[in-house]
Amino acid sequence: MAVITFYEKPGCKGNLRQKTLLAAAGHTVQAKNLKSEAWTADRLLQFIGKLPVARWFNPAAPAIKSGEIVPENISFEHALQLLLENPLLIRRPLMEVGDERMVGFDPAAVDAWVGLNGVELPAGNIEACVHGPEGHGSCGSHAHDEEEHAGCGTH
């Protein structure tokens, strides 16, 4: 089984479901805080550089959902700058095993990469934000004051 470095937003219920699935498949998951990691352009590009720019972004981030940021209209350089300034805009999770890296949690791609070993997948989109109609304030995983929520990005 693999040892997976898993860059997440702590308290994110979606990331928790993903980590639980990996652990159930027999992998060791070493979670790291996406927000506190010292990202450089070169390091981040090791994860996202092969994807189209629009797929670098977390589609559930408030700035994306509101239309403030339209990933399809952003240059490579500007997109990289935005992600380095606000890591919560980065599509999650970022995962790493040795020299291999993955962005997002597509179950078929993860299964082909490290194996999910027949573990039953939860219903619905495992990459989607799992908050109900109440929104982020309902997760109970951490405080949701206005300042924290402003750059939330999703959980």
Secondary structure, DSSP 8 states (H G I E B T S, - for coil): --EEEEEE-TT-HHHHHHHHHHHHTT-EEEEEETTTS---HHHHHHHHTTS-GGGGB-TTSHHHHTTSS-GGG--HHHHHHHHHH-GGGB-S-EEEETTEEEES--HHHHHHHT--TT----SS-TTS----TT-GGGS-SS---HHHHHT----
